[in-house]
Amino acid sequence: MADSGATLISSKGGPTKKNLIEKHLKTGNFKAVLYGRYGFRASRWLEKGKSVFCSTFEIKRQCHSLGRGKVRSPFRSFFRADGTNVTWRAVIVAKTREREFVTLGLIQMSTDQSLGANLATVLSRIRAAAKRGAQIVCLQELFRSRYFCQSEDHRNFKLAETIPGPSTEALGKLASDNELVIVASLFEKRSAGIYHNTAVIIDADGSIAGKYRKMHIPDDPLYYEKFYFTPGDLGFPSFQTRYAKIGALVCWDQWFPEAARLMSLAGAQILFYPTAIGWIPKEPRAAAQSQRAAWEVIQRSHAVANGVYVAAVNRVGREGKLRFWGNSFVAGPFGEILVRASGERDEILIAKCDLSKIEETRQSWPFLRDRRIDAYGYLQSRFIEKSDGD
């Protein structure tokens, strides 16, 4: 009935007073658990200053008490919902384990022609994010250079580097010095003729925790990525870092719910999306705004469907014919926006995320429990020409 090791609030030897419980509730991190007469259970965490004693419920009777720690006898408070005949038994539980907070930093920036200047800017801004409390920092897609995929030019292959390589060496030292986890998107040279768009995860000790190679490769006007990148072959892994278990998908991957689902099933608590997306020339304003809204909605839907945090980091400013729309953001497990950047300027976004909300959200919306994994075989089809019911 209560969380193991929880402190159960009551006044020993007599009725529990409403004002006593409300006094404790002001400290935050309390849970109201309601039991219906037919065993129905509803629960929610109460924010600081909030109380279960609100206008929705009418206190009918209070009796007995709970001891401290393990439940010895039930504390029965009867509530009647307004306008109904339903009777509830309520227990107020104080959670004793610490909430699991992690602070994210997203680096949204415009880029220079110089690879060295871009790296220097990134290192400086990561330090600034660390000073503001960031523990996991994510960079935008292909941060070392301008977005070169606007044309098919063999000279651009010179921008590629190995992993490990010069960028991971510089970022690894910075990560170790500041005890940061860094998610960095790089143009990876795997071998002669094989290149990938790769997100590398550097742990807080400076080591490489793993990497993800972009699986979905676009080929659209001004996004000629198939010319440069071999599709990824590492699947959709998640990586345990010092502060959280995370996954990193890259830009075009964000439109595919299967990718987010698989990384979440692999245990990722936070999905990062290094991104380079913007408007092409002469885009009608209404269409442009609809595109940006859809980009945000699809990623927020991944947060909702999987009960995870989602962090999208975009470029900003004009490069060649593209104007990148920025608007980097972090969404919580209910899809709520925690922070959002502007669409016009460089920014460092900081977001404090409570990882314990993942479990709470999944208990309330148990989508993973109710998946019909026995019925999804057709997802491996390019298109369903005929079903068994035809």
C-alpha positions as CSV (number, residue, x, y, z in Angstrom):
1,M,0.0,0.0,0.0
2,A,2.9,2.3,0.6
3,D,6.4,2.6,-0.9
4,S,9.0,0.5,0.9
5,G,10.8,2.6,3.5
6,A,8.3,5.5,3.2
7,T,7.3,7.7,6.1
8,L,3.6,7.5,6.8
9,I,2.1,10.7,8.3
10,S,-0.3,10.4,11.1
11,S,-0.9,11.5,14.7
12,K,-0.4,8.6,17.0
13,G,-3.3,7.6,19.3
14,G,-5.9,9.8,17.8
15,P,-7.5,11.3,14.7
16,T,-5.1,12.8,12.2
17,K,-5.6,16.5,11.8
18,K,-5.9,18.1,8.4
19,N,-3.6,20.9,9.3
20,L,-0.9,18.5,10.5
21,I,-0.8,16.7,7.2
22,E,-0.9,19.9,5.2
23,K,2.1,21.2,7.2
24,H,4.1,18.1,6.1
25,L,2.8,18.4,2.5
26,K,4.5,21.8,2.2
27,T,7.8,20.1,2.1
28,G,6.9,18.4,-1.2
29,N,7.5,14.8,-2.5
30,F,4.4,13.4,-1.0
31,K,2.0,10.9,-2.6
32,A,-1.8,10.7,-2.3
33,V,-3.0,7.1,-2.8
34,L,-6.7,6.7,-3.1
35,Y,-8.4,3.3,-2.7
36,G,-12.0,2.8,-3.9
37,R,-14.5,0.4,-2.4
38,Y,-13.9,-2.0,-5.3
39,G,-10.1,-1.9,-5.0
40,F,-9.5,0.8,-7.7
41,R,-6.2,2.6,-7.0
42,A,-5.3,6.1,-8.1
43,S,-2.2,7.9,-7.1
44,R,-0.3,11.1,-7.9
45,W,2.8,12.9,-6.5
46,L,1.9,16.1,-4.8
47,E,4.1,19.1,-5.6
48,K,5.4,21.4,-3.0
49,G,2.5,23.3,-1.4
50,K,-0.2,21.1,-2.9
51,S,-2.6,19.1,-0.8
52,V,-5.0,16.2,-1.3
53,F,-7.4,18.2,0.9
54,C,-8.9,20.2,-1.9
55,S,-12.4,21.1,-3.1
56,T,-12.7,17.9,-5.0
57,F,-12.9,15.8,-1.8
58,E,-15.0,16.1,1.4
59,I,-13.5,14.7,4.6
60,K,-16.1,12.3,6.2
61,R,-14.2,10.6,8.9
62,Q,-10.6,10.0,10.2
63,C,-9.6,7.3,12.5
64,H,-6.7,5.0,13.5
65,S,-3.1,5.7,12.7
66,L,-0.1,4.5,10.8
67,G,3.2,3.9,12.4
68,R,6.5,5.2,11.1
69,G,8.0,3.1,8.3
70,K,6.1,-0.2,7.7
71,V,2.3,-0.1,7.8
72,R,1.0,-1.6,11.0
73,S,-2.7,-0.6,10.7
74,P,-4.4,1.3,8.0
75,F,-5.1,5.0,8.4
76,R,-8.6,5.5,7.1
77,S,-9.7,8.8,5.8
78,F,-13.0,8.7,4.0
79,F,-13.6,11.1,1.1
80,R,-16.6,11.6,-1.0
81,A,-16.2,13.0,-4.4
82,D,-18.4,15.9,-5.2
83,G,-21.6,15.0,-6.8
84,T,-21.1,11.2,-6.5
85,N,-21.6,8.4,-4.0
86,V,-18.1,7.0,-4.3
87,T,-16.3,6.5,-1.0
88,W,-12.5,6.6,-1.0
89,R,-9.9,5.5,1.6
90,A,-6.8,7.7,1.4
91,V,-3.3,7.2,2.5
92,I,-0.7,10.0,2.5
93,V,2.8,8.7,1.9
94,A,6.0,10.6,2.1
95,K,8.7,9.3,-0.3
96,T,12.0,8.8,1.5
97,R,14.2,8.0,-1.5
98,E,15.7,11.0,-3.2
99,R,14.3,12.1,-6.4
100,E,16.6,11.3,-9.3
101,F,17.5,14.6,-10.9
102,V,19.8,15.2,-13.9
103,T,20.5,18.5,-15.5
104,L,20.8,18.7,-19.3
105,G,22.5,21.4,-21.4
106,L,21.7,21.9,-25.0
107,I,24.1,24.0,-27.2
108,Q,22.2,25.8,-30.0
109,M,24.5,27.8,-32.2
110,S,25.3,29.2,-35.6
111,T,28.5,28.0,-37.3
112,D,31.6,29.4,-38.8
113,Q,33.5,28.4,-42.0
114,S,36.4,27.4,-39.8
115,L,36.3,24.0,-38.2
116,G,38.7,25.1,-35.5
117,A,36.6,28.1,-34.6
118,N,33.5,26.0,-34.3
119,L,35.3,23.6,-32.0
120,A,36.6,26.4,-29.8
121,T,33.1,27.9,-29.6
122,V,31.6,24.5,-28.6
123,L,34.2,24.0,-25.9
124,S,33.6,27.4,-24.5
125,R,29.8,26.9,-24.4
126,I,30.1,23.5,-22.9
127,R,32.1,25.0,-20.0
128,A,29.5,27.7,-19.6
129,A,26.8,25.0,-19.5
130,A,28.8,23.1,-16.8
131,K,29.0,26.3,-14.7
132,R,25.2,26.5,-14.8
133,G,24.9,22.9,-13.5
134,A,24.7,20.9,-16.7
135,Q,25.6,17.2,-16.3
136,I,24.8,15.9,-19.8
137,V,25.4,18.3,-22.7
138,C,24.3,17.7,-26.3
139,L,25.5,19.4,-29.4
140,Q,23.7,20.0,-32.7
141,E,24.1,17.7,-35.7
142,L,27.6,17.9,-37.4
143,F,28.7,20.8,-35.2
144,R,32.3,20.9,-36.5
145,S,31.3,22.5,-39.8
146,R,28.5,24.2,-41.7
147,Y,25.9,21.9,-43.0
148,F,27.7,20.7,-46.2
149,C,25.0,18.4,-47.5
150,Q,23.3,21.2,-49.4
151,S,25.3,20.1,-52.4
152,E,27.1,16.9,-53.6
153,D,30.8,17.8,-53.6
154,H,33.6,15.2,-53.2
155,R,35.7,17.8,-51.5
156,N,33.5,17.7,-48.4
157,F,34.7,14.2,-47.6
158,K,37.8,15.9,-46.2
159,L,35.7,17.1,-43.3
160,A,35.3,13.6,-42.0
161,E,37.3,12.2,-39.1
162,T,37.8,9.0,-37.3
163,I,36.3,8.1,-33.9
164,P,38.3,8.2,-31.7
165,G,39.8,11.2,-33.3
166,P,40.6,14.9,-32.8
167,S,37.1,15.9,-31.8
168,T,36.5,13.1,-29.3
169,E,40.0,13.7,-27.8
170,A,39.2,17.4,-27.2
171,L,35.7,16.7,-25.9
172,G,36.8,13.7,-23.8
173,K,39.3,15.9,-21.9
174,L,36.7,18.6,-21.3
175,A,34.2,15.9,-20.2
176,S,36.7,14.5,-17.7
177,D,37.8,17.8,-16.4
178,N,34.2,18.9,-15.7
179,E,32.7,15.5,-15.0
180,L,30.3,15.9,-17.9
181,V,28.6,13.5,-20.3
182,I,28.7,14.9,-23.9
183,V,26.6,13.8,-26.9
184,A,28.4,14.9,-30.0
185,S,27.4,14.5,-33.7
186,L,30.3,13.9,-36.1
187,F,31.1,13.1,-39.7
188,E,32.7,9.8,-39.1
189,K,35.3,8.3,-41.5
190,R,35.1,4.6,-40.9
191,S,37.3,3.6,-43.8
192,A,38.1,4.7,-47.3
193,G,34.7,5.2,-49.0
194,I,32.6,4.4,-45.9
195,Y,31.4,7.4,-43.9
196,H,28.7,7.8,-41.3
197,N,26.7,10.5,-39.6
198,T,27.5,9.5,-36.0
199,A,26.5,10.5,-32.5
200,V,29.2,9.6,-30.0
201,I,28.5,9.5,-26.3
202,I,31.4,10.6,-24.1
203,D,31.1,9.6,-20.4
204,A,32.0,11.8,-17.5
205,D,35.4,10.2,-17.2
206,G,36.3,11.2,-20.8
207,S,35.9,7.7,-22.2
208,I,33.7,6.8,-25.2
209,A,30.6,5.1,-23.8
210,G,29.4,4.2,-27.3
211,K,28.2,5.6,-30.6
212,Y,25.1,5.5,-32.8
213,R,25.3,5.7,-36.6
214,K,22.3,7.5,-38.2
215,M,20.0,4.9,-39.6
216,H,17.6,6.9,-41.7
217,I,19.3,8.9,-44.4
218,P,17.4,11.6,-46.2
219,D,17.7,12.7,-49.8
220,D,15.7,15.9,-50.3
221,P,16.4,19.3,-51.9
222,L,19.4,20.8,-50.0
223,Y,19.6,17.7,-47.8
224,Y,21.6,15.4,-50.0
225,E,22.8,13.1,-47.3
226,K,22.7,9.8,-49.2
227,F,25.7,11.1,-51.2
228,Y,27.8,11.3,-48.0
229,F,26.5,8.8,-45.4
230,T,26.3,5.1,-45.3
231,P,23.2,4.0,-43.3
232,G,24.0,3.0,-39.8
233,D,24.6,-0.6,-38.8
234,L,24.7,-0.4,-34.9
235,G,20.9,-0.7,-34.3
236,F,19.2,1.5,-31.7
237,P,21.3,1.1,-28.5
238,S,21.1,2.9,-25.3
239,F,24.2,3.7,-23.2
240,Q,24.6,3.8,-19.4
241,T,26.4,7.0,-18.4
242,R,27.3,8.3,-15.0
243,Y,24.1,10.3,-14.7
244,A,21.5,8.5,-16.8
245,K,20.9,5.8,-19.4
246,I,20.6,7.7,-22.7
247,G,20.0,7.2,-26.4
248,A,21.0,9.5,-29.3
249,L,19.2,9.6,-32.6
250,V,20.1,12.0,-35.4
251,C,17.8,14.5,-37.2
252,W,15.9,12.6,-39.8
253,D,15.6,9.7,-37.3
254,Q,13.2,12.0,-35.3
255,W,10.4,11.3,-37.7
256,F,10.4,7.6,-37.1
257,P,8.5,6.3,-34.0
258,E,10.1,2.9,-34.4
259,A,13.5,4.3,-33.6
260,A,12.4,6.1,-30.4
261,R,10.5,3.0,-29.3
262,L,13.5,0.6,-29.8
263,M,15.9,2.9,-27.9
264,S,13.3,3.3,-25.1
265,L,12.9,-0.5,-24.9
266,A,16.7,-0.7,-24.7
267,G,16.4,1.3,-21.4
268,A,17.0,4.9,-22.5
269,Q,15.6,7.4,-20.1
270,I,16.5,10.4,-22.3
271,L,16.4,10.5,-26.1
272,F,18.7,13.1,-27.6
273,Y,18.2,14.4,-31.2
274,P,21.2,16.4,-32.6
275,T,19.5,18.2,-35.5
276,A,20.1,20.4,-38.6
277,I,16.7,21.4,-39.9
278,G,15.5,24.6,-41.5
279,W,13.6,26.2,-44.3
280,I,14.4,26.2,-48.0
281,P,14.2,29.5,-50.0
282,K,10.9,31.0,-50.7
283,E,9.0,28.7,-48.4
284,P,5.4,30.0,-47.9
285,R,5.1,31.3,-44.4
286,A,2.2,29.1,-43.5
287,A,3.9,25.9,-44.8
288,A,7.1,26.9,-43.0
289,Q,5.4,27.3,-39.7
290,S,3.5,24.0,-40.1
291,Q,6.7,22.2,-40.8
292,R,8.3,23.6,-37.6
293,A,5.3,22.7,-35.6
294,A,5.2,19.2,-36.9
295,W,8.9,18.8,-36.1
296,E,8.2,19.6,-32.5
297,V,5.0,17.6,-32.2
298,I,6.5,14.3,-33.5
299,Q,9.3,14.5,-31.0
300,R,7.0,15.4,-28.1
301,S,4.9,12.4,-29.1
302,H,8.0,10.1,-28.7
303,A,8.2,11.4,-25.1
304,V,4.5,10.6,-24.5
305,A,4.5,7.2,-26.2
306,N,7.6,6.0,-24.4
307,G,7.4,7.9,-21.1
308,V,10.9,9.4,-21.5
309,Y,12.5,12.8,-21.8
310,V,13.3,14.1,-25.3
311,A,16.0,16.7,-26.0
312,A,16.2,18.2,-29.5
313,V,19.2,20.4,-30.4
314,N,19.0,22.3,-33.6
315,R,21.2,24.8,-35.5
316,V,20.2,28.4,-35.9
317,G,21.0,31.1,-38.5
318,R,21.4,31.1,-42.3
319,E,23.9,28.8,-44.0
320,G,23.9,28.8,-47.8
321,K,20.3,28.5,-48.9
322,L,19.0,27.1,-45.7
323,R,17.7,29.1,-42.7
324,F,17.9,26.9,-39.7
325,W,15.0,27.4,-37.3
326,G,16.6,26.7,-33.9
327,N,13.8,26.2,-31.3
328,S,15.8,23.5,-29.5
329,F,13.8,22.1,-26.6
330,V,13.4,19.5,-23.9
331,A,10.1,17.7,-23.3
332,G,9.1,15.7,-20.3
333,P,7.5,12.2,-20.2
334,F,4.0,13.7,-20.7
335,G,5.2,15.7,-23.7
336,E,5.3,18.9,-21.8
337,I,7.9,21.5,-22.8
338,L,10.4,22.2,-20.1
339,V,12.5,24.7,-21.9
340,R,12.6,26.0,-25.5
341,A,15.1,28.2,-27.3
342,S,14.4,31.0,-29.7
343,G,14.5,30.6,-33.5
344,E,16.9,33.5,-34.1
345,R,19.9,33.3,-31.8
346,D,22.6,31.2,-30.2
347,E,21.5,29.8,-26.8
348,I,22.5,27.5,-24.0
349,L,19.4,25.7,-22.7
350,I,19.5,24.2,-19.2
351,A,16.8,21.8,-18.1
352,K,16.5,19.9,-14.8
353,C,14.9,16.5,-15.3
354,D,13.4,14.3,-12.6
355,L,14.1,10.8,-13.8
356,S,11.7,9.3,-11.2
357,K,8.9,10.8,-13.3
358,I,9.5,8.2,-15.9
359,E,8.3,5.4,-13.7
360,E,5.4,7.5,-12.4
361,T,4.3,8.3,-15.9
362,R,4.5,4.8,-17.1
363,Q,2.5,3.6,-14.1
364,S,-0.2,6.1,-15.0
365,W,-0.1,5.5,-18.8
366,P,1.1,1.9,-19.1
367,F,1.7,1.9,-22.9
368,L,4.6,-0.5,-22.7
369,R,2.6,-2.9,-20.6
370,D,-0.3,-3.0,-23.1
371,R,1.7,-3.3,-26.4
372,R,0.5,-6.3,-28.5
373,I,4.0,-7.5,-29.4
374,D,2.4,-10.7,-30.8
375,A,0.5,-8.7,-33.4
376,Y,3.2,-6.4,-34.9
377,G,4.8,-8.7,-37.4
378,Y,3.7,-6.6,-40.3
379,L,5.9,-3.7,-39.1
380,Q,8.7,-5.5,-40.8
381,S,6.9,-5.1,-44.2
382,R,7.6,-2.2,-46.5
383,F,3.9,-2.0,-47.2
384,I,1.0,-4.4,-46.4
385,E,-0.3,-5.6,-49.7
386,K,-2.7,-8.1,-48.2
387,S,-3.7,-8.9,-44.7
388,D,-5.1,-12.2,-43.4
389,G,-8.5,-10.6,-43.1
390,D,-8.8,-9.8,-46.8
